[in-house]
């Protein structure tokens, strides 16, 4: 295979200057040892295409659990890469086909339909939680990993689009009974539509807080499993990168995400900064990470979680040009981030100019005196 390379000294010198100006800040040094340079998805496709991780400058892979196998795992270790595993939490279309009692129920009383491609599972379903717990344990028994990154960590909804799909869930009997017992609220006997109307009309704050607590309990439970098996492994969280007040506070109100709780529990926060998919300007990537750092400092000034954004490489909707992708990478790798990855390996192979971008940014010698450079 003939691979495109960046042979021009002028291009390399310019790239180094831009990387330093965009990615260095007082107090941070992007060295090969401490800055995570990763790719998300099934990185084994890069190997199959004839590339090597070290050639591309990668020092970490973020692999979907379904794509992790012995061959990829050992290839990553041999090439000096850390191995982080994406773990799907509340994604479950196939599971629901066999376990319909775990399907989320909307305020109308009807079972939820897929939100675009995403189909979430009711977070209080004990059978599903047991399934997820066992799946995580099986990964940790088989592989010594550098971290587990929880994904699909929200109540049923779709946010990876300019027009989010935000159903009110879940009003199954199990959820409403648990809510009633938690807050000692007597819920009138009625059909689901009547019960949901009563809750949202008279106890909405408690309902939103309860839904948040259910999601946080998932994090705490899976974190305990991770740390019990591999105490040194990091707990990372992929999550919807909305500001708390956007879409009528849907981050908390519908998705059940309390960023404060995420900060308290995570070792690494990986906001999903898919600017093109969410119809945002590229500079939003850098603005969000700066905002997140301020939240981290306020909540956990000591030992605050690391910030490793995941940015968009794939063409959806429309095209993300190589230049736009490069700018997203620079924005995402700038201070306060201490790592970066892109979604996904397939997008890089579909347009190998984007492979040139990561080779350029990842293999440029980043060991500079960052204290002499300000943003």
N, C-alpha and C positions, 0 to 999 in steps of 0.2 A: 504494500500500500504506500502511495506517495502522500506524505503528510505536508501540509502547509507549515512553513516556519517563518519566524520573524528574524530575518538575517540582517536587516538594516541597522547599523549602529545608531543612526539618528532616531529611528523609531524606538529602540531600546532606551536611549538616553531620555527621550521625551517621556516615555512610559514611566521610567524611574522617577522623574521629577513630579509627574502628576500623582503617582502613587504616594510619594512622600508628602506632597502638599495635601492630598485628600485623605490619607490614611494615618498620618502621624500627628501626635499631639503631645504636649508636655505631660510626662508621667506614663507614657505608653511607648513600647518599643516593639515593632512588628518583626520579631526574629523567627527563624525557622523552628525554634524550640517552643515558643509560647503562643504563637498565633495559629489558630486552626484554619487550614485551607482545605475545604472539603467539597464534596459533590453529593447530592441526594438522589436516591432512587434505587436503581439496580446497577451499581458501578461495574459489575462484571461485564456489561455490554461494552465498556471501553476497552477492557482486556480482549474481548472477542474480536473487536475491530482492529486490533494490532497495536494499541497504545499501551503504555505502562503508567502506573500512578506516579512514579517518581519522575518520569519524563515530563508529565504535565504539572509537576510541582505540588501534587496533592500530598498532604500528610494526614488526611483523615477521610474516611468514607462514612456516609450516613445511609445505611442500607435498609430497605423495607424488610421486615422480618420474614415475609414470604419469599424473598430473594436470597436470603442468607443461606449459604451452604459451606461445606468444609473447604472446597476449592477456592472460593472467593475469600473466605476468612484467612486461610493460610497465605494466599497471594498478597493480601493486604499487609499482613504482618511481615512477610519477607521483603516488601517494598517500603517498610518503615511507616506504614499508615496505622493510625488509631482506628478502631472499629466501634462505631456507634450504631445502635439498632433502633430503627423506628418501630414503635409498638402501637398498633391501632387499638384504641380504647373502645369507643362507642360507635364504630362502623360495623354494620352487621346484616347486610342484605341477605347473604347466603344463610346466615344463622336464622333469620326470621322466616325463611322459606320452610324451615323444619320446626321452628318454635314460634308460631304466630302469637302466642300469649305474651311475648316480649315486645310486641309492636307498640310504638307510642300511640296514645289516643289524644285526639285534638279536642278543643273545647266544645265542638259540636257533638262529640261522642263517636265520630267516625275515626277509624284507624288512619294514621298518617300515610300519605303517599310519599314516594321518593321526592326529595327536594333537589330537582335537577338529577345529577348522578348520585347524590349522597342519600343513604338511607340509614338513619340512626336507630339505635335500640333504646328502649326505656331503661334509664340508668338504675332503676330500683329492682330490675329483674334479677333475682338471686341466681337463677340457672346461668344466665349470661355472665354474671360476675364471677361465678365459679369457673366457667369456661376460660375467661380472660386471665384469672389468677393462675390456672394450670398452664395456660399457654406461656405466660411469662416465666414461670418456673422451669418449663422445659427448655426455653432458650438459655437461661442462666446455668442450667445443669450441663448443657452441651457446649456452650461457648463462654470463654472468659472475655468479657467485653469492656470497653472503656466507658460506656454509658448506654442507658436506655432513654430514648426520647419518646414520650407519650404524645400520640397524635389523635386527631378526631376527638378532642377533649371538650365536648360541648353537647348540650341537649340538641335534639333533632332540629336542624335548620341548614341553610346554605348561605355562606357568606362570601364565597369565592367568585363573586360576580358583581357588576356595577349595581344590579337590582337584586338585593338579598331576598331570600325566601325565608320568612320568619313565622312559622306556625306556633300557636300556643299549645304546648304539650307539657306534661303528660297527665291526663285526667283519668287514667285507668283506676280501677278500684284499689289496687295495691298502693298507688301513689297517694291518692286522696286519704286512704286510711292511715298511712304513715304520717302524712302531714297533720291530720287531725290529732293523732296521738302525740306527736312531737310538741304541738302548741296547745294541746288540751282544748281544741276547738270542736264544738259539736256541729257537725255538718248535717243539714236537713236531708232526709232520705228523698231522693229525686232521681230523675234520669241524669245522664252525664251533663247534658247541656244546662240543666238547672243547677247542678252542683258547681260546675265551672263558673257560671254566672254569679252564684253566691260567693264563691271564694274570691273572684276578681273584684267583686263589688264591695265586699266587707273586710277581706283579709289579704289584700294584694301584697302589702309589704311583707307579711309573714310568709306568703307563698313564694315570693321572689327570694327571700332569705333562705327558705328551706331548700329551694332548688339549687342555690349556690352551695349550700352545705353538702348536698348529695354529691355534687361534682368534686368538691374539695376532699370529701371522704374517699373518693376513688383515687385521687392523687396520693393521699396519705397511705392508703392500703397498698397500692402498687409500689410506692416508695419503700415501705417496710419490707416487702418481698425482695426488692432489689438490694437493699442494704444488708438484709439478713444473709443473702447468698454471696454478694460481692460488695463489701463495705466501701471499697475504693472507687467503685463505678459511679459515674455522675448521673443524676436524674435531670433530664432535659424535658422541656415542655414546648411543643409546637402549638401555637394558638393564633386565633384571629386577632390581627393587629388593627383593631378599631380603638379610637379614643373612647373613654367611658360615656361621653354624652352624645355620641353619634347614633343616628337611626333611633332617636327617642330612647337612648340608653339601652339599646338592644343587646349590647355585650353582656350586661348583667341580667337584664329583664328577660330575654329570650334564650340566649346561649348559656346563661348560668355562670359566666366567667367573672370572678372577682379578682382583678389583677393584683390586689393587695395579698390575697391568699396565695396566688401563684408565686409572687416574689418571696413569700415566707417559706415555701416548700421546695422551690427549685434550686438546683445547682447551676443550671443554665436555662436562660430564656431564649427561645428562638421564635420571635415574631414572624409571621408569614407575610412578608412585605412584597406581595405580588402586585406591583404598582399598575401594570397594564391591565391585569384582570379586574382590578378594582377601580380603574379609570382615575388613577392618581398621577400627578407629575412625578418624575423620577426623584426630585429632591425630597419628596415625602419620605423616602427611605431613610435618609440621614436625619430628618426632623424627628421621625418617630423614635429612632434609637436614642437621640438626645433626650427626648421626653421620658423614655423608659428609664434611662439612667437617673434622672431626677427622682422618679418614683422609687427606684431601688435605694437610693441614698436616704430617702425619707423613711423608708420602712426597715431596711437592714443596712444601716451605715457601716456596720462591721460585717465582713464576710458576705457582702452582697452577691447575688447571682451574676454569673457571667452573661454577656449578651452576644449571641451568635446568630445573626439574622439569616433567614433563607430568602433569597431574592429570585426574581423571575427571569428564566432564560427561554421558556417555551412560548410559542406563538399562539396565544389565545387570550382575548379575541384578536384577530388580525395578527400583525407581525411585530415582534420585538426585534429591532435591528441589532446587529453586533455592536454598533456604537451606543445604542440605548442600554443594551445589556452591560456593556463595559462601565457606563456611568452608574448603573444600579449596583454593580459590584464595588465601585469606588465609594459610593455613598454608604453601602452596607458595611464596608470594612473600615471606615473611618472611626476615630474615637467617638463613643466609648466602647465600640465592639472589640472583642478579642478573638473573633473567629468569623467565618463567613462560609456559606454554601449556596448552591443554586439548585433550582428545580428546573430541569432534572438532567440526568445523563443522556436521555433520549434526545432532548432538545439540542444538546451539544453535538451529537452525531448527525442530526438532521441538517445542521448548518455548521460545518467544521470551522467557519470563521469565528464562531463562539468558542471553539476549542483553542483557537489562536489567542483569544482574549484571556482565557484563564491561564494558558501557558505563559503569556506575557506577564500577567499580574502575579502569578504564583511562583514563577521562577526568577523574577528580578530579585537581586540581592536586597532584602529589606532591612539589613542591619545598619541603621543610621542613627545618628545622635538625635533622638526625638525631642530631647529637651531644648534643642536649638530651633525647633520648628513649631510654629503655632498655626492654628487653624485659620 
